[in-house]
Amino acid sequence: MSSGRWGTHAIEMTADRVIKRFPRKDGGRAEREWRALSLPATYAPGLAPEPREADLAAVEPVVVMSRLAGATLRGAAVEGKKIEALAEAVTTLYEAVPSDVVCKIPLRPGHQGELIGHLDEWAVTVRPQAGGPVRQAMDAGLDWLARSGLGADARGEVSPVFGPGDGNLANYLWDGLRVQVVDFEDSGRSDRAFELAEITEHVGSWVEHPFDVSAFLEQFELSPTETARLRESRRLLALVWLFLLASEATEHPRNPPGTAERQADRVLELLA
């Protein structure tokens, strides 16, 4: 999930390079992108773009990386070999960076504590404007959250991993054989269950084309603690998406009509 509302940078592409230009006040996105690119380049070469150069001190920070071939997973059904390749790619990313390196990486934006803080605010500012099934799902989600015991540091005994931080399937490229990962501006220290929930609950995983969540999650051997963590993380992220979609500008919608109502159904299903 992007920590910015929607777009956060401008992209220029050449035959072999991608140049990302970030806003003057980018919230550290350029720095996170540059730091993150060096990690797969060191520990999992070929999984992500190679870092070329950066000017993080510029008025508008710039990060330059190699350009990867392939088409994004978003925009088509994701099943079969694509599911397996996606699971292999994220598993490699989670496992490649050594734990002693991960522990030195700052916590990713949009982490659990930050999201709960947003929900506390949105319960006051967004919820009163909602109605019907969307309001019902918000109330059910907020009631669950109050009883869940989740807090800023309530992650259970799960091992930290390096996480890309944005589950949008547009950030995963399929070249016909494998999946590669792009866009690390919201990356940082996370855990496997939370990052998997990022993918399954991102609106881009279901609003246009089907994503076989069960087949995807079956690719991972999760501990009982991670399984519980995944369930709670999916609920939390689905609730966050409900509030985001409910507050989407009606004059410039990014998603089809009725998406918030469909998300309300997803929230209630996850809470059942």
Phi and psi in degrees as GROMACS dihedral restraints (atoms count N, CA, C in turn):
[ dihedral_restraints ]
;  ai    aj    ak    al  type     phi  dphi    fc
    3     4     5     6     1   -69.9    20    10
    4     5     6     7     1   138.8    20    10
    6     7     8     9     1   -75.1    20    10
    7     8     9    10     1   -22.6    20    10
    9    10    11    12     1   -82.4    20    10
   10    11    12    13     1   165.8    20    10
   12    13    14    15     1   -68.4    20    10
   13    14    15    16     1   -52.4    20    10
   15    16    17    18     1  -139.4    20    10
   16    17    18    19     1  -100.6    20    10
   18    19    20    21     1   -74.3    20    10
   19    20    21    22     1   145.7    20    10
   21    22    23    24     1  -133.6    20    10
   22    23    24    25     1    -2.9    20    10
   24    25    26    27     1  -161.4    20    10
   25    26    27    28     1   166.7    20    10
   27    28    29    30     1  -107.3    20    10
   28    29    30    31     1   142.7    20    10
   30    31    32    33     1  -122.6    20    10
   31    32    33    34     1   133.0    20    10
   33    34    35    36     1  -120.7    20    10
   34    35    36    37     1   132.4    20    10
   36    37    38    39     1  -117.2    20    10
   37    38    39    40     1   136.2    20    10
   39    40    41    42     1  -112.7    20    10
   40    41    42    43     1  -172.2    20    10
   42    43    44    45     1   -61.8    20    10
   43    44    45    46     1   -33.0    20    10
   45    46    47    48     1  -131.4    20    10
   46    47    48    49     1     5.7    20    10
   48    49    50    51     1  -135.9    20    10
   49    50    51    52     1   154.9    20    10
   51    52    53    54     1  -121.6    20    10
   52    53    54    55     1   128.1    20    10
   54    55    56    57     1  -115.3    20    10
   55    56    57    58     1   117.3    20    10
   57    58    59    60     1  -106.2    20    10
   58    59    60    61     1   125.4    20    10
   60    61    62    63     1  -112.2    20    10
   61    62    63    64     1   125.5    20    10
   63    64    65    66     1  -103.1    20    10
   64    65    66    67     1   153.3    20    10
   66    67    68    69     1   -61.1    20    10
   67    68    69    70     1   161.2    20    10
   69    70    71    72     1   -54.2    20    10
   70    71    72    73     1   -48.6    20    10
   72    73    74    75     1  -104.3    20    10
   73    74    75    76     1    88.0    20    10
   75    76    77    78     1   -96.0    20    10
   76    77    78    79     1     2.3    20    10
   78    79    80    81     1    65.4    20    10
   79    80    81    82     1    23.0    20    10
   81    82    83    84     1    85.8    20    10
   82    83    84    85     1     9.1    20    10
   84    85    86    87     1   -64.7    20    10
   85    86    87    88     1   -43.2    20    10
   87    88    89    90     1   -63.0    20    10
   88    89    90    91     1   -42.0    20    10
   90    91    92    93     1   -63.0    20    10
   91    92    93    94     1   -42.3    20    10
   93    94    95    96     1   -65.1    20    10
   94    95    96    97     1   -41.7    20    10
   96    97    98    99     1   -60.8    20    10
   97    98    99   100     1   -47.1    20    10
   99   100   101   102     1   -65.7    20    10
  100   101   102   103     1   -44.6    20    10
  102   103   104   105     1   -62.0    20    10
  103   104   105   106     1   -42.9    20    10
  105   106   107   108     1   -66.3    20    10
  106   107   108   109     1   -38.8    20    10
  108   109   110   111     1   -60.5    20    10
  109   110   111   112     1   -31.4    20    10
  111   112   113   114     1   -72.3    20    10
  112   113   114   115     1   -22.7    20    10
  114   115   116   117     1   -71.9    20    10
  115   116   117   118     1   -55.9    20    10
  117   118   119   120     1   -64.8    20    10
  118   119   120   121     1   -31.2    20    10
  120   121   122   123     1   -60.4    20    10
  121   122   123   124     1   -32.9    20    10
  123   124   125   126     1   -85.9    20    10
  124   125   126   127     1   -44.7    20    10
  126   127   128   129     1  -106.1    20    10
  127   128   129   130     1   -17.0    20    10
  129   130   131   132     1  -148.2    20    10
  130   131   132   133     1    65.2    20    10
  132   133   134   135     1   -54.9    20    10
  133   134   135   136     1   137.8    20    10
  135   136   137   138     1    93.2    20    10
  136   137   138   139     1   -11.6    20    10
  138   139   140   141     1   -79.9    20    10
  139   140   141   142     1   -25.4    20    10
  141   142   143   144     1  -143.1    20    10
  142   143   144   145     1   170.9    20    10
  144   145   146   147     1   -59.7    20    10
  145   146   147   148     1   150.3    20    10
  147   148   149   150     1   -85.5    20    10
  148   149   150   151     1   135.0    20    10
  150   151   152   153     1   -69.1    20    10
  151   152   153   154     1   135.2    20    10
  153   154   155   156     1  -107.7    20    10
  154   155   156   157     1   -62.1    20    10
  156   157   158   159     1  -159.1    20    10
  157   158   159   160     1   163.7    20    10
  159   160   161   162     1  -152.8    20    10
  160   161   162   163     1   150.4    20    10
  162   163   164   165     1  -129.3    20    10
  163   164   165   166     1    88.6    20    10
  165   166   167   168     1   -79.2    20    10
  166   167   168   169     1   -15.5    20    10
  168   169   170   171     1   -91.9    20    10
  169   170   171   172     1    -3.8    20    10
  171   172   173   174     1   -65.9    20    10
  172   173   174   175     1   158.1    20    10
  174   175   176   177     1   -55.9    20    10
  175   176   177   178     1   -41.9    20    10
  177   178   179   180     1  -117.5    20    10
  178   179   180   181     1    99.5    20    10
  180   181   182   183     1   -54.4    20    10
  181   182   183   184     1   145.7    20    10
  183   184   185   186     1  -127.5    20    10
  184   185   186   187     1   136.5    20    10
  186   187   188   189     1  -127.8    20    10
  187   188   189   190     1   129.0    20    10
  189   190   191   192     1  -116.7    20    10
  190   191   192   193     1   134.4    20    10
  192   193   194   195     1  -142.0    20    10
  193   194   195   196     1   168.1    20    10
  195   196   197   198     1   -70.2    20    10
  196   197   198   199     1   156.7    20    10
  198   199   200   201     1   -98.6    20    10
  199   200   201   202     1   130.6    20    10
  201   202   203   204     1   -96.5    20    10
  202   203   204   205     1   149.6    20    10
  204   205   206   207     1   -83.2    20    10
  205   206   207   208     1   166.7    20    10
  207   208   209   210     1   114.3    20    10
  208   209   210   211     1   162.7    20    10
  210   211   212   213     1  -110.2    20    10
  211   212   213   214     1   148.6    20    10
  213   214   215   216     1   -66.2    20    10
  214   215   216   217     1   149.8    20    10
  216   217   218   219     1   -70.2    20    10
  217   218   219   220     1   -26.5    20    10
  219   220   221   222     1   -72.5    20    10
  220   221   222   223     1   139.6    20    10
  222   223   224   225     1   108.3    20    10
  223   224   225   226     1    -0.1    20    10
  225   226   227   228     1  -153.3    20    10
  226   227   228   229     1   162.7    20    10
  228   229   230   231     1   -62.6    20    10
  229   230   231   232     1   137.8    20    10
  231   232   233   234     1  -112.0    20    10
  232   233   234   235     1   108.3    20    10
  234   235   236   237     1  -156.3    20    10
  235   236   237   238     1   175.0    20    10
  237   238   239   240     1    57.5    20    10
  238   239   240   241     1  -127.2    20    10
  240   241   242   243     1   -64.1    20    10
  241   242   243   244     1   -29.8    20    10
  243   244   245   246     1   -65.8    20    10
  244   245   246   247     1   -40.6    20    10
  246   247   248   249     1   -61.2    20    10
  247   248   249   250     1   -47.0    20    10
  249   250   251   252     1   -63.2    20    10
  250   251   252   253     1   -41.7    20    10
  252   253   254   255     1   -68.2    20    10
  253   254   255   256     1   -37.9    20    10
  255   256   257   258     1   -63.2    20    10
  256   257   258   259     1   -46.1    20    10
  258   259   260   261     1   -61.9    20    10
  259   260   261   262     1   -39.6    20    10
  261   262   263   264     1   -64.7    20    10
  262   263   264   265     1   -40.5    20    10
  264   265   266   267     1   -65.2    20    10
  265   266   267   268     1   -48.2    20    10
  267   268   269   270     1   -70.9    20    10
  268   269   270   271     1   -33.6    20    10
  270   271   272   273     1   -61.9    20    10
  271   272   273   274     1   -45.0    20    10
  273   274   275   276     1   -58.9    20    10
  274   275   276   277     1   -43.7    20    10
  276   277   278   279     1   -64.3    20    10
  277   278   279   280     1   -44.0    20    10
  279   280   281   282     1   -65.7    20    10
  280   281   282   283     1   -35.8    20    10
  282   283   284   285     1   -91.1    20    10
  283   284   285   286     1   -17.8    20    10
  285   286   287   288     1   -73.0    20    10
  286   287   288   289     1   -41.3    20    10
  288   289   290   291     1   -79.7    20    10
  289   290   291   292     1   121.5    20    10
  291   292   293   294     1   -58.4    20    10
  292   293   294   295     1   148.9    20    10
  294   295   296   297     1   -61.1    20    10
  295   296   297   298     1   -35.0    20    10
  297   298   299   300     1   -69.4    20    10
  298   299   300   301     1   -26.3    20    10
  300   301   302   303     1   -77.2    20    10
  301   302   303   304     1   -44.1    20    10
  303   304   305   306     1   -56.9    20    10
  304   305   306   307     1   -41.5    20    10
  306   307   308   309     1   -63.8    20    10
  307   308   309   310     1   -19.3    20    10
  309   310   311   312     1   -91.8    20    10
  310   311   312   313     1    -7.7    20    10
  312   313   314   315     1   -84.8    20    10
  313   314   315   316     1   135.2    20    10
  315   316   317   318     1   -60.0    20    10
  316   317   318   319     1   151.9    20    10
  318   319   320   321     1   -58.3    20    10
  319   320   321   322     1   138.7    20    10
  321   322   323   324     1   -66.1    20    10
  322   323   324   325     1   152.6    20    10
  324   325   326   327     1   -64.5    20    10
  325   326   327   328     1   159.4    20    10
  327   328   329   330     1    66.3    20    10
  328   329   330   331     1    27.5    20    10
  330   331   332   333     1   -75.6    20    10
  331   332   333   334     1   174.5    20    10
  333   334   335   336     1   -54.8    20    10
  334   335   336   337     1   -49.4    20    10
  336   337   338   339     1   -61.8    20    10
  337   338   339   340     1   -39.6    20    10
  339   340   341   342     1   -65.3    20    10
  340   341   342   343     1   -42.0    20    10
  342   343   344   345     1   -65.5    20    10
  343   344   345   346     1   -39.6    20    10
  345   346   347   348     1   -64.0    20    10
  346   347   348   349     1   -37.9    20    10
  348   349   350   351     1   -61.4    20    10
  349   350   351   352     1   -41.8    20    10
  351   352   353   354     1   -62.0    20    10
  352   353   354   355     1   -43.6    20    10
  354   355   356   357     1   -63.0    20    10
  355   356   357   358     1   -38.6    20    10
  357   358   359   360     1   -59.6    20    10
  358   359   360   361     1   -39.8    20    10
  360   361   362   363     1   -71.8    20    10
  361   362   363   364     1   -45.5    20    10
  363   364   365   366     1   -67.6    20    10
  364   365   366   367     1   -26.7    20    10
  366   367   368   369     1   -60.1    20    10
  367   368   369   370     1   -26.5    20    10
  369   370   371   372     1   -93.2    20    10
  370   371   372   373     1   -37.2    20    10
  372   373   374   375     1   -96.6    20    10
  373   374   375   376     1   -33.4    20    10
  375   376   377   378     1  -100.6    20    10
  376   377   378   379     1   -43.4    20    10
  378   379   380   381     1   -53.7    20    10
  379   380   381   382     1   -43.4    20    10
  381   382   383   384     1   -61.5    20    10
  382   383   384   385     1   -20.9    20    10
  384   385   386   387     1   -87.2    20    10
  385   386   387   388     1   -10.7    20    10
  387   388   389   390     1   -90.9    20    10
  388   389   390   391     1   159.6    20    10
  390   391   392   393     1  -148.9    20    10
  391   392   393   394     1   178.3    20    10
  393   394   395   396     1    58.6    20    10
  394   395   396   397     1  -142.7    20    10
  396   397   398   399     1   -64.9    20    10
  397   398   399   400     1   -28.1    20    10
  399   400   401   402     1   -66.6    20    10
  400   401   402   403     1   -45.6    20    10
  402   403   404   405     1   -64.5    20    10
  403   404   405   406     1   -39.2    20    10
  405   406   407   408     1   -60.7    20    10
  406   407   408   409     1   -45.1    20    10
  408   409   410   411     1   -69.0    20    10
  409   410   411   412     1   -37.3    20    10
  411   412   413   414     1   -59.0    20    10
  412   413   414   415     1   -47.7    20    10
  414   415   416   417     1   -62.6    20    10
  415   416   417   418     1   -42.3    20    10
  417   418   419   420     1   -64.7    20    10
  418   419   420   421     1   -40.9    20    10
  420   421   422   423     1   -66.9    20    10
  421   422   423   424     1   -42.8    20    10
  423   424   425   426     1   -67.4    20    10
  424   425   426   427     1   -35.0    20    10
  426   427   428   429     1   -65.6    20    10
  427   428   429   430     1   -43.5    20    10
  429   430   431   432     1   -59.5    20    10
  430   431   432   433     1   -45.6    20    10
  432   433   434   435     1   -60.4    20    10
  433   434   435   436     1   -40.5    20    10
  435   436   437   438     1   -64.6    20    10
  436   437   438   439     1   -28.6    20    10
  438   439   440   441     1   -96.9    20    10
  439   440   441   442     1    -7.2    20    10
  441   442   443   444     1   -75.4    20    10
  442   443   444   445     1   -25.3    20    10
  444   445   446   447     1    81.0    20    10
  445   446   447   448     1     3.8    20    10
  447   448   449   450     1   -70.7    20    10
  448   449   450   451     1   141.4    20    10
  450   451   452   453     1  -147.8    20    10
  451   452   453   454     1  -173.9    20    10
  453   454   455   456     1   -57.0    20    10
  454   455   456   457     1   -35.2    20    10
  456   457   458   459     1  -117.4    20    10
  457   458   459   460     1    10.3    20    10
  459   460   461   462     1   -85.4    20    10
  460   461   462   463     1    77.0    20    10
  462   463   464   465     1  -109.8    20    10
  463   464   465   466     1    -4.5    20    10
  465   466   467   468     1    74.0    20    10
  466   467   468   469     1  -173.3    20    10
  468   469   470   471     1   -88.2    20    10
  469   470   471   472     1    73.3    20    10
  471   472   473   474     1  -117.3    20    10
  472   473   474   475     1   144.9    20    10
  474   475   476   477     1   -77.8    20    10
  475   476   477   478     1   138.9    20    10
  477   478   479   480     1   -72.4    20    10
  478   479   480   481     1   146.6    20    10
  480   481   482   483     1  -136.1    20    10
  481   482   483   484     1   164.1    20    10
  483   484   485   486     1   -79.7    20    10
  484   485   486   487     1   125.0    20    10
  486   487   488   489     1  -119.3    20    10
  487   488   489   490     1   139.6    20    10
  489   490   491   492     1   -66.8    20    10
  490   491   492   493     1   -26.7    20    10
  492   493   494   495     1    86.2    20    10
  493   494   495   496     1    -6.3    20    10
  495   496   497   498     1  -137.3    20    10
  496   497   498   499     1   114.5    20    10
  498   499   500   501     1   -84.2    20    10
  499   500   501   502     1     6.4    20    10
  501   502   503   504     1   -57.8    20    10
  502   503   504   505     1   124.8    20    10
  504   505   506   507     1   -63.7    20    10
  505   506   507   508     1   -14.4    20    10
  507   508   509   510     1   -66.4    20    10
  508   509   510   511     1   -15.9    20    10
  510   511   512   513     1   -91.1    20    10
  511   512   513   514     1     6.7    20    10
  513   514   515   516     1  -123.0    20    10
  514   515   516   517     1   121.8    20    10
  516   517   518   519     1  -104.8    20    10
  517   518   519   520     1   132.2    20    10
  519   520   521   522     1  -109.3    20    10
  520   521   522   523     1   121.7    20    10
  522   523   524   525     1  -104.9    20    10
  523   524   525   526     1    12.7    20    10
  525   526   527   528     1    99.8    20    10
  526   527   528   529     1   -18.8    20    10
  528   529   530   531     1  -125.2    20    10
  529   530   531   532     1   -38.7    20    10
  531   532   533   534     1  -144.6    20    10
  532   533   534   535     1   169.6    20    10
  534   535   536   537     1  -111.4    20    10
  535   536   537   538     1   136.0    20    10
  537   538   539   540     1  -119.2    20    10
  538   539   540   541     1   159.7    20    10
  540   541   542   543     1  -113.4    20    10
  541   542   543   544     1   134.9    20    10
  543   544   545   546     1  -130.7    20    10
  544   545   546   547     1   165.2    20    10
  546   547   548   549     1    72.9    20    10
  547   548   549   550     1    96.4    20    10
  549   550   551   552     1  -120.5    20    10
  550   551   552   553     1    23.2    20    10
  552   553   554   555     1   -70.7    20    10
  553   554   555   556     1   -16.7    20    10
  555   556   557   558     1  -113.1    20    10
  556   557   558   559     1    23.8    20    10
  558   559   560   561     1   -80.4    20    10
  559   560   561   562     1   167.0    20    10
  561   562   563   564     1   160.4    20    10
  562   563   564   565     1  -169.1    20    10
  564   565   566   567     1   -69.5    20    10
  565   566   567   568     1   132.7    20    10
  567   568   569   570     1  -151.3    20    10
  568   569   570   571     1  -154.3    20    10
  570   571   572   573     1  -144.1    20    10
  571   572   573   574     1   158.8    20    10
  573   574   575   576     1   -60.2    20    10
  574   575   576   577     1   -44.9    20    10
  576   577   578   579     1   -62.9    20    10
  577   578   579   580     1   -42.1    20    10
  579   580   581   582     1   -65.5    20    10
  580   581   582   583     1   -40.5    20    10
  582   583   584   585     1   -68.2    20    10
  583   584   585   586     1   -36.0    20    10
  585   586   587   588     1   -65.3    20    10
  586   587   588   589     1   -39.6    20    10
  588   589   590   591     1   -63.8    20    10
  589   590   591   592     1   -33.9    20    10
  591   592   593   594     1   -55.6    20    10
  592   593   594   595     1   -40.6    20    10
  594   595   596   597     1   -75.2    20    10
  595   596   597   598     1   -49.1    20    10
  597   598   599   600     1   -67.5    20    10
  598   599   600   601     1   -30.9    20    10
  600   601   602   603     1   -99.0    20    10
  601   602   603   604     1    -5.0    20    10
  603   604   605   606     1   -62.8    20    10
  604   605   606   607     1   137.1    20    10
  606   607   608   609     1   -57.9    20    10
  607   608   609   610     1   -29.5    20    10
  609   610   611   612     1   -68.4    20    10
  610   611   612   613     1   -11.4    20    10
  612   613   614   615     1   -84.7    20    10
  613   614   615   616     1    -7.7    20    10
  615   616   617   618     1  -145.1    20    10
  616   617   618   619     1   -18.4    20    10
  618   619   620   621     1   -69.2    20    10
  619   620   621   622     1   -29.5    20    10
  621   622   623   624     1  -106.4    20    10
  622   623   624   625     1   -47.1    20    10
  624   625   626   627     1  -138.0    20    10
  625   626   627   628     1   155.8    20    10
  627   628   629   630     1   -69.8    20    10
  628   629   630   631     1   142.0    20    10
  630   631   632   633     1  -124.5    20    10
  631   632   633   634     1   120.6    20    10
  633   634   635   636     1   -77.7    20    10
  634   635   636   637     1    88.3    20    10
  636   637   638   639     1   -61.0    20    10
  637   638   639   640     1   -44.5    20    10
  639   640   641   642     1   -61.5    20    10
  640   641   642   643     1   -46.1    20    10
  642   643   644   645     1   -63.7    20    10
  643   644   645   646     1   -36.6    20    10
  645   646   647   648     1   -66.3    20    10
  646   647   648   649     1   -50.2    20    10
  648   649   650   651     1   -68.8    20    10
  649   650   651   652     1   -24.7    20    10
  651   652   653   654     1   -67.1    20    10
  652   653   654   655     1   -13.8    20    10
  654   655   656   657     1   -77.2    20    10
  655   656   657   658     1    -7.6    20    10
  657   658   659   660     1  -117.4    20    10
  658   659   660   661     1   136.4    20    10
  660   661   662   663     1   -95.4    20    10
  661   662   663   664     1   100.2    20    10
  663   664   665   666     1   -98.4    20    10
  664   665   666   667     1   143.6    20    10
  666   667   668   669     1   -72.3    20    10
  667   668   669   670     1   162.9    20    10
  669   670   671   672     1   -55.1    20    10
  670   671   672   673     1   -37.8    20    10
  672   673   674   675     1   -65.9    20    10
  673   674   675   676     1   -42.3    20    10
  675   676   677   678     1   -67.0    20    10
  676   677   678   679     1   -35.9    20    10
  678   679   680   681     1   -62.1    20    10
  679   680   681   682     1   -44.0    20    10
  681   682   683   684     1   -66.1    20    10
  682   683   684   685     1   -40.3    20    10
  684   685   686   687     1   -63.5    20    10
  685   686   687   688     1   -40.0    20    10
  687   688   689   690     1   -62.3    20    10
  688   689   690   691     1   -45.6    20    10
  690   691   692   693     1   -58.3    20    10
  691   692   693   694     1   -47.0    20    10
  693   694   695   696     1   -69.3    20    10
  694   695   696   697     1   -37.1    20    10
  696   697   698   699     1   -66.6    20    10
  697   698   699   700     1   -39.6    20    10
  699   700   701   702     1   -62.8    20    10
  700   701   702   703     1   -42.0    20    10
  702   703   704   705     1   -62.6    20    10
  703   704   705   706     1   -45.3    20    10
  705   706   707   708     1   -62.5    20    10
  706   707   708   709     1   -48.6    20    10
  708   709   710   711     1   -68.2    20    10
  709   710   711   712     1   -35.7    20    10
  711   712   713   714     1   -63.8    20    10
  712   713   714   715     1   -38.4    20    10
  714   715   716   717     1   -66.8    20    10
  715   716   717   718     1   -41.9    20    10
  717   718   719   720     1   -59.3    20    10
  718   719   720   721     1   -46.3    20    10
  720   721   722   723     1   -62.3    20    10
  721   722   723   724     1   -34.6    20    10
  723   724   725   726     1   -59.8    20    10
  724   725   726   727     1   -45.9    20    10
  726   727   728   729     1   -67.0    20    10
  727   728   729   730     1   -40.5    20    10
  729   730   731   732     1   -61.7    20    10
  730   731   732   733     1   -45.4    20    10
  732   733   734   735     1   -69.2    20    10
  733   734   735   736     1   -34.9    20    10
  735   736   737   738     1   -68.1    20    10
  736   737   738   739     1   -27.0    20    10
  738   739   740   741     1   -99.8    20    10
  739   740   741   742     1     8.8    20    10
  741   742   743   744     1   -63.2    20    10
  742   743   744   745     1   137.2    20    10
  744   745   746   747     1   -60.7    20    10
  745   746   747   748     1   122.9    20    10
  747   748   749   750     1   -69.8    20    10
  748   749   750   751     1   -26.9    20    10
  750   751   752   753     1   -78.4    20    10
  751   752   753   754     1   -21.1    20    10
  753   754   755   756     1  -135.1    20    10
  754   755   756   757     1    64.4    20    10
  756   757   758   759     1   -69.0    20    10
  757   758   759   760     1   141.4    20    10
  759   760   761   762     1   -96.8    20    10
  760   761   762   763     1    -8.2    20    10
  762   763   764   765     1  -132.5    20    10
  763   764   765   766     1   159.6    20    10
  765   766   767   768     1   -61.8    20    10
  766   767   768   769     1   153.9    20    10
  768   769   770   771     1   -55.6    20    10
  769   770   771   772     1   140.4    20    10
  771   772   773   774     1    89.6    20    10
  772   773   774   775     1     0.0    20    10
  774   775   776   777     1   -64.2    20    10
  775   776   777   778     1   -40.4    20    10
  777   778   779   780     1   -62.1    20    10
  778   779   780   781     1   -39.9    20    10
  780   781   782   783     1   -66.9    20    10
  781   782   783   784     1   -38.5    20    10
  783   784   785   786     1   -64.9    20    10
  784   785   786   787     1   -38.1    20    10
  786   787   788   789     1   -66.0    20    10
  787   788   789   790     1   -35.5    20    10
  789   790   791   792     1   -59.8    20    10
  790   791   792   793     1   -41.3    20    10
  792   793   794   795     1   -62.4    20    10
  793   794   795   796     1   -40.1    20    10
  795   796   797   798     1   -64.0    20    10
  796   797   798   799     1   -42.8    20    10
  798   799   800   801     1   -60.3    20    10
  799   800   801   802     1   -48.0    20    10
  801   802   803   804     1   -64.2    20    10
  802   803   804   805     1   -36.9    20    10
  804   805   806   807     1   -65.2    20    10
  805   806   807   808     1   -42.0    20    10
  807   808   809   810     1   -68.7    20    10
  808   809   810   811     1   -29.7    20    10
  810   811   812   813     1   -81.0    20    10
  811   812   813   814     1   -16.8    20    10
